[in-house]
Amino acid sequence: MAKHGKRTRAAREQFEGKAYLPVEDAIALVKANATAKFDETVEIAMNLGVDPRHADQMVRGVVQLPNGTGKDVRVAVFARGAKAEEAQAAGAEVVGAEDLVESIQGGNLNFDRVIATPDMMPLVGRLGKILGPRNLMPNPKVGTVTMDVKSAVEAAKGGEVQFKAEKAGVIHAGVGKASFEPEKLAQNIRAFVEAVSRAKPSGAKGTYMKKVSISSTMGPGVSIDLGSATQG
């Protein structure tokens, strides 16, 4: 415990007094302090000037990161017949219908993305209280309710990231690994920020993007200059 505390204090000293850095400088700082024994995820947090409790201020979308997330994404698909076979062929780890509902109700949630064909949504609807709070509920707006199961599965495994504003108007997401080359992380961060910018809702008033920060899984966060995050 003492060792961890010492490392944490040292990292915080590195970050002290540093704020609103250019993207590349922020990445260098985060990478230098990602010293855990595993490959830490580089995470982005965006504070938005919205109240997602109002429908016209909800921010939700999807972005294909140009360099992927570095994460092995497990996909569950609700489908029958030929579409179920299509999902399995595309690499989905879990495919089913009523049996998948029962499995999830039993507490089996060993997946990161849920996709469904439109005809399965009445069935999937039974799982709203389980999947909803985990941001796993299939939604046509982000391409997870679709007949093109193959493309949806491949996108999920190829670096597609969904985002949704939480109650306080904050968006969190992983945008790569600490082992990524700096330029690849920069490209991913800019792609994510641009996607959130494009998703600005009609009801947003005043400053839309208030603050953008990045951190590693175990490290402190540092805010980045918005101008440098929207130019590549």
C-alpha positions as CSV (number, residue, x, y, z in Angstrom):
1,M,0.0,0.0,0.0
2,A,2.8,2.4,0.9
3,K,4.5,1.8,-2.5
4,H,1.3,2.6,-4.3
5,G,0.8,5.8,-2.3
6,K,4.3,6.9,-3.0
7,R,3.8,6.3,-6.8
8,T,0.5,8.2,-6.7
9,R,2.0,11.2,-4.9
10,A,4.9,11.3,-7.4
11,A,2.4,11.2,-10.3
12,R,0.4,14.0,-8.8
13,E,3.5,16.1,-8.4
14,Q,4.2,15.7,-12.1
15,F,0.7,16.9,-12.9
16,E,0.5,19.8,-10.4
17,G,0.1,23.2,-11.9
18,K,-0.4,21.8,-15.4
19,A,-3.7,22.4,-17.1
20,Y,-5.2,23.0,-20.6
21,L,-2.2,21.5,-22.3
22,P,-2.0,20.9,-26.0
23,V,-3.1,17.4,-26.8
24,E,0.4,16.1,-27.5
25,D,1.8,17.4,-24.3
26,A,-1.1,16.0,-22.3
27,I,-0.6,12.6,-23.9
28,A,3.2,12.7,-23.1
29,L,2.4,13.5,-19.4
30,V,-0.2,10.7,-19.1
31,K,1.9,8.1,-20.9
32,A,5.0,8.9,-18.7
33,N,2.9,8.3,-15.5
34,A,1.1,5.1,-16.7
35,T,3.4,2.9,-14.6
36,A,1.0,0.1,-13.6
37,K,1.9,-3.5,-14.2
38,F,-0.8,-3.7,-16.9
39,D,-1.4,-1.7,-20.1
40,E,-3.5,1.1,-18.8
41,T,-6.4,2.5,-20.8
42,V,-6.2,6.2,-21.7
43,E,-9.6,7.6,-20.8
44,I,-11.3,10.9,-21.8
45,A,-13.8,12.8,-19.7
46,M,-15.8,15.6,-21.3
47,N,-17.8,18.1,-19.2
48,L,-20.6,19.4,-21.3
49,G,-23.0,22.3,-20.8
50,V,-26.1,20.2,-21.1
51,D,-28.7,18.7,-18.8
52,P,-29.4,15.2,-20.2
53,R,-32.6,14.9,-18.2
54,H,-34.2,17.1,-20.9
55,A,-34.7,15.2,-24.2
56,D,-33.5,18.1,-26.3
57,Q,-30.2,18.2,-24.4
58,M,-29.3,14.5,-24.5
59,V,-25.9,13.8,-26.1
60,R,-25.5,10.4,-27.6
61,G,-23.6,8.9,-30.5
62,V,-21.0,6.6,-31.8
63,V,-17.5,7.1,-33.3
64,Q,-15.1,4.8,-35.1
65,L,-11.7,5.5,-33.6
66,P,-9.1,5.5,-36.4
67,N,-6.7,3.4,-34.3
68,G,-9.1,1.2,-32.4
69,T,-9.3,1.0,-28.6
70,G,-6.8,-1.7,-27.9
71,K,-9.5,-3.6,-26.1
72,D,-10.9,-7.0,-27.0
73,V,-14.6,-6.2,-27.2
74,R,-17.0,-9.1,-26.5
75,V,-20.3,-8.8,-28.4
76,A,-23.7,-10.3,-27.6
77,V,-26.3,-10.5,-30.4
78,F,-30.0,-11.1,-30.1
79,A,-31.0,-12.8,-33.4
80,R,-32.6,-15.9,-34.8
81,G,-32.0,-18.1,-37.8
82,A,-29.8,-16.8,-40.6
83,K,-29.1,-13.6,-38.7
84,A,-27.9,-15.6,-35.7
85,E,-25.5,-17.5,-38.0
86,E,-24.4,-14.2,-39.5
87,A,-23.5,-12.9,-36.1
88,Q,-21.6,-16.0,-35.1
89,A,-19.6,-15.9,-38.4
90,A,-18.8,-12.2,-37.8
91,G,-17.2,-13.1,-34.4
92,A,-20.0,-12.4,-31.9
93,E,-19.2,-14.3,-28.6
94,V,-22.8,-14.7,-27.5
95,V,-25.8,-15.2,-29.7
96,G,-29.3,-16.1,-28.8
97,A,-32.9,-15.2,-28.2
98,E,-35.1,-16.3,-25.2
99,D,-32.1,-18.3,-23.9
100,L,-29.9,-15.2,-23.9
101,V,-32.6,-13.2,-22.0
102,E,-32.7,-15.9,-19.3
103,S,-28.9,-15.9,-19.2
104,I,-28.7,-12.1,-18.7
105,Q,-31.5,-12.2,-16.1
106,G,-29.4,-14.8,-14.3
107,G,-26.5,-12.4,-14.0
108,N,-24.4,-13.4,-17.0
109,L,-23.1,-10.1,-18.4
110,N,-19.8,-11.1,-19.9
111,F,-19.9,-8.8,-22.9
112,D,-19.2,-5.2,-23.8
113,R,-21.7,-4.5,-26.6
114,V,-25.3,-5.7,-27.3
115,I,-26.7,-5.8,-30.8
116,A,-30.2,-6.9,-31.8
117,T,-32.2,-7.3,-35.0
118,P,-35.4,-5.1,-34.9
119,D,-37.7,-8.1,-34.5
120,M,-35.9,-9.0,-31.3
121,M,-36.5,-5.7,-29.5
122,P,-39.8,-6.7,-27.8
123,L,-37.8,-9.5,-26.2
124,V,-34.8,-7.3,-25.4
125,G,-37.2,-4.8,-23.8
126,R,-37.6,-7.1,-20.9
127,L,-33.9,-6.4,-20.0
128,G,-34.2,-2.6,-19.9
129,K,-33.6,-2.4,-16.1
130,I,-30.4,-4.5,-16.5
131,L,-28.9,-3.3,-19.7
132,G,-30.1,0.4,-19.5
133,P,-28.0,1.5,-16.5
134,R,-25.0,-0.2,-18.0
135,N,-25.4,1.7,-21.3
136,L,-25.8,-1.7,-23.1
137,M,-29.4,-1.4,-24.4
138,P,-29.4,-1.7,-28.2
139,N,-30.5,1.5,-29.9
140,P,-31.0,2.3,-33.6
141,K,-29.5,5.7,-33.2
142,V,-26.1,4.2,-32.6
143,G,-26.5,1.3,-35.0
144,T,-27.0,-1.5,-32.5
145,V,-30.5,-2.3,-33.6
146,T,-30.0,-3.3,-37.2
147,M,-30.5,-6.1,-39.8
148,D,-26.9,-5.6,-40.9
149,V,-25.6,-7.7,-38.0
150,K,-22.3,-8.5,-39.7
151,S,-21.3,-4.8,-40.0
152,A,-22.4,-4.0,-36.5
153,V,-20.4,-6.8,-35.0
154,E,-17.3,-5.9,-37.1
155,A,-17.6,-2.2,-36.1
156,A,-17.9,-3.1,-32.4
157,K,-14.7,-5.1,-32.6
158,G,-12.9,-2.7,-34.9
159,G,-12.7,0.3,-32.5
160,E,-16.2,1.8,-32.5
161,V,-17.0,3.6,-29.3
162,Q,-20.4,4.6,-28.1
163,F,-20.9,7.7,-25.9
164,K,-23.8,9.0,-23.8
165,A,-24.0,12.0,-21.4
166,E,-24.5,11.1,-17.8
167,K,-26.7,13.0,-15.4
168,A,-24.2,15.7,-14.8
169,G,-23.5,16.2,-18.5
170,V,-20.3,14.2,-18.4
171,I,-19.1,11.8,-21.0
172,H,-16.5,9.1,-20.2
173,A,-14.8,6.7,-22.7
174,G,-11.6,4.8,-23.4
175,V,-9.7,6.1,-26.4
176,G,-6.8,3.8,-26.5
177,K,-4.0,2.2,-24.4
178,A,-1.0,3.8,-22.8
179,S,1.2,1.6,-25.1
180,F,-0.2,3.3,-28.2
181,E,2.1,5.6,-30.1
182,P,1.4,9.3,-29.1
183,E,0.2,10.3,-32.6
184,K,-2.3,7.4,-32.6
185,L,-3.7,8.5,-29.3
186,A,-3.9,12.1,-30.5
187,Q,-5.8,10.9,-33.6
188,N,-8.2,8.9,-31.5
189,I,-8.8,11.8,-29.0
190,R,-9.5,14.3,-31.8
191,A,-11.9,11.9,-33.5
192,F,-13.8,11.4,-30.3
193,V,-14.0,15.2,-29.5
194,E,-15.1,15.9,-33.0
195,A,-17.9,13.3,-32.8
196,V,-19.2,14.7,-29.5
197,S,-19.0,18.2,-31.1
198,R,-21.1,17.0,-34.0
199,A,-23.6,15.4,-31.6
200,K,-24.4,18.8,-30.0
201,P,-28.2,18.7,-29.2
202,S,-30.6,21.4,-30.3
203,G,-31.4,22.4,-26.7
204,A,-27.8,23.1,-25.7
205,K,-27.3,26.7,-24.6
206,G,-24.2,28.7,-23.8
207,T,-20.8,26.9,-23.8
208,Y,-21.3,23.3,-25.0
209,M,-17.8,21.9,-24.3
210,K,-16.7,23.2,-20.9
211,K,-13.7,21.0,-20.2
212,V,-11.9,18.0,-21.7
213,S,-9.5,15.9,-19.6
214,I,-7.5,12.7,-20.2
215,S,-6.0,10.2,-17.7
216,S,-4.7,6.7,-17.6
217,T,-6.6,4.0,-15.6
218,M,-4.5,4.5,-12.5
219,G,-3.1,8.0,-13.0
220,P,-4.3,11.6,-12.4
221,G,-6.1,13.6,-15.0
222,V,-5.0,16.6,-17.0
223,S,-7.2,19.0,-18.9
224,I,-6.4,19.7,-22.5
225,D,-6.7,22.8,-24.7
226,L,-10.0,22.6,-26.6
227,G,-8.5,24.3,-29.6
228,S,-5.8,21.6,-30.0
229,A,-8.3,18.9,-29.5
230,T,-10.4,20.0,-32.5
231,Q,-7.5,20.5,-35.0
232,G,-5.4,17.8,-36.5
